[in-house]
Amino acid sequence: MKEINYGTDNIIIKALENGVSIIGLTRGENTKFHHIEKMDKGEVLICQFTEFTSAIKIKGKASITTSEGSIISGE
């Protein structure tokens, strides 16, 4: 059985305000929330896509850095 590589690139998220929400969304036919993190200003989360996580939703002002570049959410 061939192993599927879901990606090894990290996503670095730094909260630029209190109360930033990071929401992991599942893979499959029915996308569902499977993990929620609340971050305070200055906190950093390093994450990546997995066999369970197909999308990450960020609510609030945060700096997001990937191998593709950087962006600020919530502006």
MMTF fields as JSON, N, C-alpha, C and O atoms, coordinates in Angstrom:
{
  "mmtfVersion": "1.0.0",
  "mmtfProducer": "UNKNOWN",
  "numBonds": 299,
  "numAtoms": 300,
  "numGroups": 75,
  "numChains": 1,
  "numModels": 1,
  "chainsPerModel": [1],
  "groupsPerChain": [75],
  "chainIdList": ["A"],
  "bondAtomList": [4, 2, 8, 6, 12, 10, 16, 14, 20, 18, 24, 22, 28, 26, 32, 30, 36, 34, 40, 38, 44, 42, 48, 46, 52, 50, 56, 54, 60, 58, 64, 62, 68, 66, 72, 70, 76, 74, 80, 78, 84, 82, 88, 86, 92, 90, 96, 94, 100, 98, 104, 102, 108, 106, 112, 110, 116, 114, 120, 118, 124, 122, 128, 126, 132, 130, 136, 134, 140, 138, 144, 142, 148, 146, 152, 150, 156, 154, 160, 158, 164, 162, 168, 166, 172, 170, 176, 174, 180, 178, 184, 182, 188, 186, 192, 190, 196, 194, 200, 198, 204, 202, 208, 206, 212, 210, 216, 214, 220, 218, 224, 222, 228, 226, 232, 230, 236, 234, 240, 238, 244, 242, 248, 246, 252, 250, 256, 254, 260, 258, 264, 262, 268, 266, 272, 270, 276, 274, 280, 278, 284, 282, 288, 286, 292, 290, 296, 294],
  "bondOrderList": [1, 1, 1, 1, 1, 1, 1, 1, 1, 1, 1, 1, 1, 1, 1, 1, 1, 1, 1, 1, 1, 1, 1, 1, 1, 1, 1, 1, 1, 1, 1, 1, 1, 1, 1, 1, 1, 1, 1, 1, 1, 1, 1, 1, 1, 1, 1, 1, 1, 1, 1, 1, 1, 1, 1, 1, 1, 1, 1, 1, 1, 1, 1, 1, 1, 1, 1, 1, 1, 1, 1, 1, 1, 1],
  "groupList": [{"groupName": "MET", "atomNameList": ["N", "CA", "C", "O"], "elementList": ["N", "C", "C", "O"], "formalChargeList": [0, 0, 0, 0], "bondAtomList": [1, 0, 2, 1, 3, 2], "bondOrderList": [1, 1, 2], "singleLetterCode": "M", "chemCompType": "L-PEPTIDE LINKING"}, {"groupName": "LYS", "atomNameList": ["N", "CA", "C", "O"], "elementList": ["N", "C", "C", "O"], "formalChargeList": [0, 0, 0, 0], "bondAtomList": [1, 0, 2, 1, 3, 2], "bondOrderList": [1, 1, 2], "singleLetterCode": "K", "chemCompType": "L-PEPTIDE LINKING"}, {"groupName": "GLU", "atomNameList": ["N", "CA", "C", "O"], "elementList": ["N", "C", "C", "O"], "formalChargeList": [0, 0, 0, 0], "bondAtomList": [1, 0, 2, 1, 3, 2], "bondOrderList": [1, 1, 2], "singleLetterCode": "E", "chemCompType": "L-PEPTIDE LINKING"}, {"groupName": "ILE", "atomNameList": ["N", "CA", "C", "O"], "elementList": ["N", "C", "C", "O"], "formalChargeList": [0, 0, 0, 0], "bondAtomList": [1, 0, 2, 1, 3, 2], "bondOrderList": [1, 1, 2], "singleLetterCode": "I", "chemCompType": "L-PEPTIDE LINKING"}, {"groupName": "ASN", "atomNameList": ["N", "CA", "C", "O"], "elementList": ["N", "C", "C", "O"], "formalChargeList": [0, 0, 0, 0], "bondAtomList": [1, 0, 2, 1, 3, 2], "bondOrderList": [1, 1, 2], "singleLetterCode": "N", "chemCompType": "L-PEPTIDE LINKING"}, {"groupName": "TYR", "atomNameList": ["N", "CA", "C", "O"], "elementList": ["N", "C", "C", "O"], "formalChargeList": [0, 0, 0, 0], "bondAtomList": [1, 0, 2, 1, 3, 2], "bondOrderList": [1, 1, 2], "singleLetterCode": "Y", "chemCompType": "L-PEPTIDE LINKING"}, {"groupName": "GLY", "atomNameList": ["N", "CA", "C", "O"], "elementList": ["N", "C", "C", "O"], "formalChargeList": [0, 0, 0, 0], "bondAtomList": [1, 0, 2, 1, 3, 2], "bondOrderList": [1, 1, 2], "singleLetterCode": "G", "chemCompType": "PEPTIDE LINKING"}, {"groupName": "THR", "atomNameList": ["N", "CA", "C", "O"], "elementList": ["N", "C", "C", "O"], "formalChargeList": [0, 0, 0, 0], "bondAtomList": [1, 0, 2, 1, 3, 2], "bondOrderList": [1, 1, 2], "singleLetterCode": "T", "chemCompType": "L-PEPTIDE LINKING"}, {"groupName": "ASP", "atomNameList": ["N", "CA", "C", "O"], "elementList": ["N", "C", "C", "O"], "formalChargeList": [0, 0, 0, 0], "bondAtomList": [1, 0, 2, 1, 3, 2], "bondOrderList": [1, 1, 2], "singleLetterCode": "D", "chemCompType": "L-PEPTIDE LINKING"}, {"groupName": "ALA", "atomNameList": ["N", "CA", "C", "O"], "elementList": ["N", "C", "C", "O"], "formalChargeList": [0, 0, 0, 0], "bondAtomList": [1, 0, 2, 1, 3, 2], "bondOrderList": [1, 1, 2], "singleLetterCode": "A", "chemCompType": "L-PEPTIDE LINKING"}, {"groupName": "LEU", "atomNameList": ["N", "CA", "C", "O"], "elementList": ["N", "C", "C", "O"], "formalChargeList": [0, 0, 0, 0], "bondAtomList": [1, 0, 2, 1, 3, 2], "bondOrderList": [1, 1, 2], "singleLetterCode": "L", "chemCompType": "L-PEPTIDE LINKING"}, {"groupName": "VAL", "atomNameList": ["N", "CA", "C", "O"], "elementList": ["N", "C", "C", "O"], "formalChargeList": [0, 0, 0, 0], "bondAtomList": [1, 0, 2, 1, 3, 2], "bondOrderList": [1, 1, 2], "singleLetterCode": "V", "chemCompType": "L-PEPTIDE LINKING"}, {"groupName": "SER", "atomNameList": ["N", "CA", "C", "O"], "elementList": ["N", "C", "C", "O"], "formalChargeList": [0, 0, 0, 0], "bondAtomList": [1, 0, 2, 1, 3, 2], "bondOrderList": [1, 1, 2], "singleLetterCode": "S", "chemCompType": "L-PEPTIDE LINKING"}, {"groupName": "ARG", "atomNameList": ["N", "CA", "C", "O"], "elementList": ["N", "C", "C", "O"], "formalChargeList": [0, 0, 0, 0], "bondAtomList": [1, 0, 2, 1, 3, 2], "bondOrderList": [1, 1, 2], "singleLetterCode": "R", "chemCompType": "L-PEPTIDE LINKING"}, {"groupName": "PHE", "atomNameList": ["N", "CA", "C", "O"], "elementList": ["N", "C", "C", "O"], "formalChargeList": [0, 0, 0, 0], "bondAtomList": [1, 0, 2, 1, 3, 2], "bondOrderList": [1, 1, 2], "singleLetterCode": "F", "chemCompType": "L-PEPTIDE LINKING"}, {"groupName": "HIS", "atomNameList": ["N", "CA", "C", "O"], "elementList": ["N", "C", "C", "O"], "formalChargeList": [0, 0, 0, 0], "bondAtomList": [1, 0, 2, 1, 3, 2], "bondOrderList": [1, 1, 2], "singleLetterCode": "H", "chemCompType": "L-PEPTIDE LINKING"}, {"groupName": "CYS", "atomNameList": ["N", "CA", "C", "O"], "elementList": ["N", "C", "C", "O"], "formalChargeList": [0, 0, 0, 0], "bondAtomList": [1, 0, 2, 1, 3, 2], "bondOrderList": [1, 1, 2], "singleLetterCode": "C", "chemCompType": "L-PEPTIDE LINKING"}, {"groupName": "GLN", "atomNameList": ["N", "CA", "C", "O"], "elementList": ["N", "C", "C", "O"], "formalChargeList": [0, 0, 0, 0], "bondAtomList": [1, 0, 2, 1, 3, 2], "bondOrderList": [1, 1, 2], "singleLetterCode": "Q", "chemCompType": "L-PEPTIDE LINKING"}],
  "groupTypeList": [0, 1, 2, 3, 4, 5, 6, 7, 8, 4, 3, 3, 3, 1, 9, 10, 2, 4, 6, 11, 12, 3, 3, 6, 10, 7, 13, 6, 2, 4, 7, 1, 14, 15, 15, 3, 2, 1, 0, 8, 1, 6, 2, 11, 10, 3, 16, 17, 14, 7, 2, 14, 7, 12, 9, 3, 1, 3, 1, 6, 1, 9, 12, 3, 7, 7, 12, 2, 6, 12, 3, 3, 12, 6, 2],
  "groupIdList": [1, 2, 3, 4, 5, 6, 7, 8, 9, 10, 11, 12, 13, 14, 15, 16, 17, 18, 19, 20, 21, 22, 23, 24, 25, 26, 27, 28, 29, 30, 31, 32, 33, 34, 35, 36, 37, 38, 39, 40, 41, 42, 43, 44, 45, 46, 47, 48, 49, 50, 51, 52, 53, 54, 55, 56, 57, 58, 59, 60, 61, 62, 63, 64, 65, 66, 67, 68, 69, 70, 71, 72, 73, 74, 75],
  "secStructList": [7, 7, 7, 7, 7, 7, 7, 7, 7, 7, 3, 3, 3, 3, 3, 1, 1, 6, 6, 3, 3, 3, 3, 3, 3, 3, 7, 1, 1, 1, 7, 7, 3, 3, 3, 3, 3, 3, 3, 7, 6, 6, 7, 3, 3, 3, 3, 7, 7, 7, 1, 1, 3, 3, 3, 3, 3, 3, 3, 1, 1, 3, 3, 3, 3, 3, 6, 6, 3, 3, 3, 3, 3, 7, 7],
  "xCoordList": [0.845, 0.0, 0.889, 1.808, 0.617, 1.419, 1.053, -0.123, 2.075, 1.854, 1.55, 2.234, 0.522, 0.143, 0.848, 0.795, 1.507, 2.182, 1.251, 0.997, 0.749, -0.174, 0.542, -0.11, 1.818, 2.57, 3.436, 3.032, 4.604, 5.524, 5.796, 6.526, 5.211, 5.398, 4.65, 3.503, 5.314, 4.696, 3.948, 4.304, 2.905, 2.165, 2.408, 2.099, 2.953, 3.256, 2.249, 2.121, 1.535, 0.497, 0.866, 1.069, 0.954, 1.243, 0.059, -0.309, -0.531, -1.67, -1.198, -0.236, -1.884, -1.559, -2.55, -2.456, -3.504, -4.464, -4.936, -4.735, -5.547, -6.115, -7.349, -8.093, -7.568, -8.785, -8.786, -9.858, -7.633, -7.572, -7.955, -7.45, -8.849, -9.292, -8.671, -8.684, -8.127, -7.587, -8.456, -8.569, -9.068, -10.02, -9.531, -9.337, -9.333, -8.959, -10.205, -11.129, -10.241, -11.389, -11.0, -9.891, -11.905, -11.616, -11.628, -12.135, -11.064, -11.122, -12.385, -13.039, -12.717, -13.822, -15.037, -15.016, -16.104, -17.331, -17.984, -18.499, -17.966, -18.586, -17.513, -16.982, -17.197, -16.188, -16.754, -17.846, -15.995, -16.423, -15.258, -14.097, -15.576, -14.537, -14.026, -14.828, -12.71, -12.208, -11.27, -10.931, -10.85, -9.954, -10.053, -10.07, -10.118, -10.15, -9.131, -9.089, -8.317, -7.343, -7.709, -8.076, -7.616, -7.754, -6.364, -5.677, -5.951, -4.609, -4.699, -5.595, -3.763, -3.63, -2.487, -1.622, -2.501, -1.5, -0.088, 0.274, 0.699, 2.082, 2.281, 3.406, 1.222, 1.367, 1.588, 1.093, 2.345, 2.676, 2.249, 2.475, 1.631, 1.234, 1.886, 1.798, 2.539, 3.133, 2.33, 2.226, 1.757, 0.908, 1.143, 1.875, 0.503, 0.593, -0.651, -1.359, -0.901, -2.023, -1.677, -0.517, -2.692, -2.495, -3.539, -4.316, -3.547, -4.58, -5.967, -6.967, -6.048, -7.333, -7.681, -8.859, -6.678, -6.9, -6.707, -5.627, -7.78, -7.692, -7.708, -7.355, -8.125, -8.189, -8.02, -8.309, -7.55, -7.391, -8.064, -7.763, -8.978, -9.685, -9.148, -9.013, -8.844, -8.286, -9.23, -9.538, -9.686, -10.571, -9.823, -9.367, -9.696, -8.978, -7.726, -7.416, -7.016, -5.818, -4.606, -4.234, -4.0, -2.843, -1.924, -2.353, -0.66, 0.337, 0.438, 0.642, 0.297, 0.363, 1.52, 1.604, 2.411, 3.575, 3.625, 3.541, 3.764, 3.926, 5.086, 5.71, 5.365, 6.409, 5.989, 6.83, 4.705, 4.185, 4.314, 4.24, 4.505, 4.604, 3.927, 3.621, 3.699, 3.095, 1.883, 1.783, 0.96, -0.237, -0.704, -0.391, -1.45, -2.061, -3.559, -4.174, -4.152, -5.606, -6.256, -5.602, -7.547, -8.31, -8.105, -8.456, -7.549, -7.357, -8.451, -8.47],
  "yCoordList": [-1.18, 0.0, 1.241, 1.352, 2.155, 3.363, 4.369, 4.637, 4.919, 5.935, 7.267, 7.672, 7.945, 9.245, 10.325, 10.326, 11.245, 12.361, 13.568, 14.14, 13.947, 15.072, 16.402, 17.444, 16.397, 17.648, 17.727, 17.346, 18.217, 18.378, 19.848, 20.185, 20.725, 22.157, 22.599, 22.215, 23.402, 23.938, 25.222, 25.958, 25.474, 26.726, 27.366, 26.773, 28.561, 29.246, 30.371, 31.244, 30.337, 31.327, 32.048, 31.417, 33.378, 34.194, 35.126, 35.913, 35.027, 35.874, 37.308, 37.569, 38.238, 39.655, 40.388, 41.6, 39.622, 40.156, 38.991, 37.831, 39.281, 38.241, 37.636, 38.328, 36.342, 35.681, 35.179, 34.933, 35.017, 34.466, 32.984, 32.24, 32.565, 31.17, 30.474, 30.995, 29.287, 28.44, 27.189, 26.493, 26.902, 25.802, 24.82, 25.193, 23.561, 22.506, 21.864, 21.531, 21.683, 21.086, 19.734, 19.569, 18.771, 17.403, 17.203, 18.036, 16.088, 15.641, 14.808, 14.424, 14.535, 13.632, 14.33, 15.528, 13.551, 14.069, 15.149, 16.135, 14.967, 15.92, 16.635, 16.082, 17.865, 18.635, 19.071, 19.635, 18.803, 19.149, 19.767, 19.547, 20.546, 21.039, 19.856, 19.066, 19.717, 18.649, 19.167, 18.425, 20.42, 20.958, 22.477, 23.098, 23.066, 24.526, 24.958, 24.419, 25.93, 26.549, 28.009, 28.667, 28.52, 29.961, 30.468, 29.89, 31.558, 32.094, 33.529, 34.285, 33.88, 35.25, 35.935, 35.282, 37.254, 38.051, 37.559, 37.371, 37.355, 36.931, 35.422, 34.96, 34.649, 33.19, 32.737, 33.351, 31.645, 31.095, 29.641, 28.886, 29.249, 27.869, 27.415, 28.101, 26.261, 25.678, 24.424, 23.522, 24.368, 23.236, 22.821, 23.48, 21.71, 21.236, 20.408, 19.954, 20.222, 19.398, 17.934, 17.539, 17.123, 15.703, 14.876, 15.39, 13.591, 12.727, 13.102, 12.739, 13.818, 14.224, 15.682, 16.033, 16.529, 17.964, 18.366, 18.192, 18.911, 19.341, 20.856, 21.396, 21.55, 23.003, 23.569, 22.904, 24.802, 25.509, 26.861, 27.608, 27.172, 28.448, 29.31, 28.84, 30.562, 31.48, 32.666, 33.355, 32.895, 34.027, 34.975, 34.573, 36.225, 37.217, 37.668, 37.191, 38.59, 39.158, 38.303, 38.163, 37.733, 36.861, 36.961, 37.273, 36.693, 36.585, 35.111, 34.267, 34.797, 33.42, 33.316, 34.079, 32.365, 32.169, 30.716, 29.789, 30.533, 29.201, 29.265, 30.313, 28.16, 28.159, 28.99, 29.366, 29.274, 30.083, 31.588, 32.384, 31.98, 33.392, 33.716, 32.822, 34.993, 35.448, 36.327, 36.976, 36.335, 37.163, 37.495, 36.777, 38.581, 38.956, 38.755, 39.291, 37.981, 37.81, 38.881, 39.508, 39.078, 39.984, 41.455, 42.288, 41.804, 43.223, 43.677, 44.838],
  "zCoordList": [0.0, 0.0, 0.0, 0.811, -0.894, -1.026, 0.066, 0.31, 0.716, 1.746, 1.08, 0.141, 1.572, 1.025, 1.822, 3.052, 1.13, 1.787, 1.753, 0.693, 2.92, 3.0, 3.088, 3.149, 3.096, 3.14, 4.375, 5.473, 4.171, 5.292, 5.564, 6.497, 4.754, 4.976, 6.224, 6.45, 7.019, 8.217, 7.899, 6.979, 8.678, 8.642, 10.004, 11.037, 10.004, 11.259, 11.431, 10.574, 12.555, 12.841, 14.126, 15.163, 14.057, 15.237, 15.474, 14.603, 16.665, 17.018, 17.2, 17.922, 16.538, 16.65, 17.558, 17.752, 18.111, 19.079, 19.947, 19.586, 21.061, 21.92, 21.271, 20.576, 21.499, 21.046, 19.623, 19.071, 19.006, 17.643, 17.706, 18.546, 16.811, 16.756, 15.557, 14.442, 15.803, 14.749, 14.728, 15.737, 13.587, 13.487, 12.427, 11.27, 12.827, 11.886, 11.315, 12.057, 9.987, 9.305, 8.725, 8.218, 8.796, 8.395, 6.885, 6.134, 6.465, 5.073, 4.881, 5.85, 3.639, 3.35, 2.775, 2.495, 2.606, 2.002, 2.858, 2.331, 4.169, 5.083, 5.893, 6.856, 5.501, 6.224, 7.569, 7.639, 8.647, 9.998, 10.752, 10.408, 11.785, 12.682, 13.5, 13.998, 13.65, 14.512, 15.6, 16.522, 15.508, 16.531, 16.52, 15.458, 17.702, 17.813, 18.855, 19.961, 18.492, 19.399, 19.561, 18.588, 20.768, 21.027, 21.377, 22.219, 20.723, 20.939, 21.451, 21.075, 22.306, 22.784, 22.047, 21.463, 22.086, 21.377, 21.697, 22.859, 20.641, 20.787, 20.754, 20.566, 20.931, 20.878, 19.439, 18.494, 19.293, 17.98, 17.928, 18.874, 16.822, 16.587, 15.289, 14.27, 15.326, 14.122, 13.808, 14.64, 12.597, 12.251, 10.799, 10.061, 10.403, 9.028, 8.704, 9.603, 7.43, 7.003, 7.239, 7.126, 7.569, 7.883, 7.163, 6.357, 7.462, 6.887, 7.403, 6.783, 8.52, 9.088, 8.788, 8.728, 8.601, 8.43, 6.971, 6.406, 6.36, 4.962, 4.829, 3.78, 5.906, 5.853, 7.262, 8.257, 7.32, 8.584, 8.423, 7.492, 9.335, 9.312, 10.447, 11.577, 10.15, 11.143, 11.291, 10.318, 12.52, 12.808, 13.732, 14.803, 13.325, 14.107, 13.378, 12.286, 13.999, 13.377, 13.729, 14.894, 12.683, 12.867, 11.663, 10.552, 11.907, 10.846, 10.48, 11.352, 9.189, 8.712, 7.734, 6.772, 7.988, 7.13, 6.665, 7.471, 5.346, 4.752, 3.765, 3.595, 3.128, 2.099, 0.887, 0.07, 0.771, -0.336, -0.077, -1.014, 1.179, 1.512, 2.838, 3.627, 3.07, 4.324, 4.054, 3.013, 5.019, 4.924, 6.346, 7.296, 6.476, 7.758, 7.614, 6.693, 8.524, 8.511, 9.375, 10.207, 9.166, 10.016, 9.736, 10.572, 8.589, 8.245, 7.302, 6.894]
}
